[in-house]
């Protein structure tokens, strides 16, 4: 359980930043699908890049060891992505 604490803290901070930036508002999310406000996409892409750079920096410093990836279930990922996308579009509608 203690091993999950850093992930919970980082997740809490990330969610707090999303809230403070008002990126969880209905109008912001709907406007992403309308391609009129790309603030949420820019924030998420920046987060992904910073996270990726951070992981490889930690690896280069010898703090973490990256193991290989596990095989993925492509059909399940596609179905989950479609369900998530339809749900987000439906919520925006």
C-alpha positions as protocol buffer text, in pm:
chain_id: "A"
residue {
  index: 1
  type: UNK
  ca { x: 0 y: 0 z: 0 }
}
residue {
  index: 2
  type: UNK
  ca { x: 289 y: 237 z: 75 }
}
residue {
  index: 3
  type: UNK
  ca { x: 418 y: 182 z: -280 }
}
residue {
  index: 4
  type: UNK
  ca { x: 99 y: 340 z: -415 }
}
residue {
  index: 5
  type: UNK
  ca { x: 141 y: 659 z: -214 }
}
residue {
  index: 6
  type: UNK
  ca { x: 365 y: 843 z: -465 }
}
residue {
  index: 7
  type: UNK
  ca { x: 125 y: 761 z: -749 }
}
residue {
  index: 8
  type: UNK
  ca { x: -170 y: 886 z: -544 }
}
residue {
  index: 9
  type: UNK
  ca { x: 11 y: 1208 z: -459 }
}
residue {
  index: 10
  type: UNK
  ca { x: 109 y: 1273 z: -821 }
}
residue {
  index: 11
  type: UNK
  ca { x: -246 y: 1191 z: -936 }
}
residue {
  index: 12
  type: UNK
  ca { x: -392 y: 1428 z: -678 }
}
residue {
  index: 13
  type: UNK
  ca { x: -158 y: 1708 z: -784 }
}
residue {
  index: 14
  type: UNK
  ca { x: -236 y: 1648 z: -1152 }
}
residue {
  index: 15
  type: UNK
  ca { x: -611 y: 1659 z: -1084 }
}
residue {
  index: 16
  type: UNK
  ca { x: -571 y: 1972 z: -873 }
}
residue {
  index: 17
  type: UNK
  ca { x: -384 y: 2143 z: -1156 }
}
residue {
  index: 18
  type: UNK
  ca { x: -659 y: 2041 z: -1400 }
}
residue {
  index: 19
  type: UNK
  ca { x: -919 y: 2193 z: -1169 }
}
residue {
  index: 20
  type: UNK
  ca { x: -722 y: 2514 z: -1110 }
}
residue {
  index: 21
  type: UNK
  ca { x: -673 y: 2557 z: -1484 }
}
residue {
  index: 22
  type: UNK
  ca { x: -1050 y: 2506 z: -1527 }
}
residue {
  index: 23
  type: UNK
  ca { x: -987 y: 2231 z: -1780 }
}
residue {
  index: 24
  type: UNK
  ca { x: -1265 y: 2014 z: -1636 }
}
residue {
  index: 25
  type: UNK
  ca { x: -1540 y: 2259 z: -1727 }
}
residue {
  index: 26
  type: UNK
  ca { x: -1808 y: 2138 z: -1962 }
}
residue {
  index: 27
  type: UNK
  ca { x: -1753 y: 2421 z: -2212 }
}
residue {
  index: 28
  type: UNK
  ca { x: -1378 y: 2354 z: -2236 }
}
residue {
  index: 29
  type: UNK
  ca { x: -1428 y: 1984 z: -2306 }
}
residue {
  index: 30
  type: UNK
  ca { x: -1708 y: 2040 z: -2557 }
}
residue {
  index: 31
  type: UNK
  ca { x: -1504 y: 2301 z: -2742 }
}
residue {
  index: 32
  type: UNK
  ca { x: -1224 y: 2047 z: -2785 }
}
residue {
  index: 33
  type: UNK
  ca { x: -1464 y: 1833 z: -2989 }
}
residue {
  index: 34
  type: UNK
  ca { x: -1576 y: 2140 z: -3182 }
}
residue {
  index: 35
  type: UNK
  ca { x: -1210 y: 2228 z: -3253 }
}
residue {
  index: 36
  type: UNK
  ca { x: -1265 y: 2580 z: -3122 }
}
residue {
  index: 37
  type: UNK
  ca { x: -1057 y: 2556 z: -2801 }
}
residue {
  index: 38
  type: UNK
  ca { x: -760 y: 2322 z: -2795 }
}
residue {
  index: 39
  type: UNK
  ca { x: -639 y: 2418 z: -2446 }
}
residue {
  index: 40
  type: UNK
  ca { x: -720 y: 2076 z: -2299 }
}
residue {
  index: 41
  type: UNK
  ca { x: -536 y: 1895 z: -2580 }
}
residue {
  index: 42
  type: UNK
  ca { x: -233 y: 2121 z: -2542 }
}
residue {
  index: 43
  type: UNK
  ca { x: -228 y: 2059 z: -2168 }
}
residue {
  index: 44
  type: UNK
  ca { x: -255 y: 1682 z: -2206 }
}
residue {
  index: 45
  type: UNK
  ca { x: 10 y: 1664 z: -2479 }
}
residue {
  index: 46
  type: UNK
  ca { x: 243 y: 1878 z: -2268 }
}
residue {
  index: 47
  type: UNK
  ca { x: 180 y: 1645 z: -1973 }
}
residue {
  index: 48
  type: UNK
  ca { x: 261 y: 1338 z: -2182 }
}
residue {
  index: 49
  type: UNK
  ca { x: 586 y: 1491 z: -2312 }
}
residue {
  index: 50
  type: UNK
  ca { x: 697 y: 1608 z: -1967 }
}
residue {
  index: 51
  type: UNK
  ca { x: 614 y: 1266 z: -1820 }
}
residue {
  index: 52
  type: UNK
  ca { x: 807 y: 1086 z: -2093 }
}
residue {
  index: 53
  type: UNK
  ca { x: 1110 y: 1310 z: -2056 }
}
residue {
  index: 54
  type: UNK
  ca { x: 1092 y: 1267 z: -1678 }
}
residue {
  index: 55
  type: UNK
  ca { x: 1082 y: 887 z: -1701 }
}
residue {
  index: 56
  type: UNK
  ca { x: 1383 y: 873 z: -1931 }
}
residue {
  index: 57
  type: UNK
  ca { x: 1570 y: 1126 z: -1717 }
}
residue {
  index: 58
  type: UNK
  ca { x: 1511 y: 909 z: -1411 }
}
residue {
  index: 59
  type: UNK
  ca { x: 1634 y: 609 z: -1608 }
}
residue {
  index: 60
  type: UNK
  ca { x: 1947 y: 792 z: -1723 }
}
residue {
  index: 61
  type: UNK
  ca { x: 2020 y: 899 z: -1364 }
}
residue {
  index: 62
  type: UNK
  ca { x: 1989 y: 536 z: -1253 }
}
residue {
  index: 63
  type: UNK
  ca { x: 1698 y: 603 z: -1018 }
}
residue {
  index: 64
  type: UNK
  ca { x: 1458 y: 364 z: -1195 }
}
residue {
  index: 65
  type: UNK
  ca { x: 1501 y: 60 z: -1414 }
}
residue {
  index: 66
  type: UNK
  ca { x: 1269 y: 29 z: -1710 }
}
residue {
  index: 67
  type: UNK
  ca { x: 1155 y: -321 z: -1790 }
}
residue {
  index: 68
  type: UNK
  ca { x: 1014 y: -432 z: -2121 }
}
residue {
  index: 69
  type: UNK
  ca { x: 656 y: -382 z: -2216 }
}
residue {
  index: 70
  type: UNK
  ca { x: 395 y: -650 z: -2181 }
}
residue {
  index: 71
  type: UNK
  ca { x: 191 y: -766 z: -2478 }
}
residue {
  index: 72
  type: UNK
  ca { x: -131 y: -577 z: -2528 }
}
residue {
  index: 73
  type: UNK
  ca { x: -477 y: -689 z: -2621 }
}
residue {
  index: 74
  type: UNK
  ca { x: -547 y: -475 z: -2926 }
}
residue {
  index: 75
  type: UNK
  ca { x: -914 y: -562 z: -2965 }
}
residue {
  index: 76
  type: UNK
  ca { x: -983 y: -474 z: -2602 }
}
residue {
  index: 77
  type: UNK
  ca { x: -796 y: -145 z: -2639 }
}
residue {
  index: 78
  type: UNK
  ca { x: -990 y: -55 z: -2953 }
}
residue {
  index: 79
  type: UNK
  ca { x: -1326 y: -140 z: -2796 }
}
residue {
  index: 80
  type: UNK
  ca { x: -1237 y: 55 z: -2481 }
}
residue {
  index: 81
  type: UNK
  ca { x: -1124 y: 354 z: -2688 }
}
residue {
  index: 82
  type: UNK
  ca { x: -1445 y: 352 z: -2891 }
}
residue {
  index: 83
  type: UNK
  ca { x: -1658 y: 329 z: -2576 }
}
residue {
  index: 84
  type: UNK
  ca { x: -1462 y: 614 z: -2414 }
}
residue {
  index: 85
  type: UNK
  ca { x: -1480 y: 831 z: -2728 }
}
residue {
  index: 86
  type: UNK
  ca { x: -1852 y: 773 z: -2780 }
}
residue {
  index: 87
  type: UNK
  ca { x: -1917 y: 844 z: -2412 }
}
residue {
  index: 88
  type: UNK
  ca { x: -1722 y: 1171 z: -2426 }
}
residue {
  index: 89
  type: UNK
  ca { x: -1895 y: 1278 z: -2748 }
}
residue {
  index: 90
  type: UNK
  ca { x: -2234 y: 1182 z: -2607 }
}
residue {
  index: 91
  type: UNK
  ca { x: -2167 y: 1375 z: -2286 }
}
residue {
  index: 92
  type: UNK
  ca { x: -2071 y: 1677 z: -2497 }
}
residue {
  index: 93
  type: UNK
  ca { x: -2387 y: 1647 z: -2705 }
}
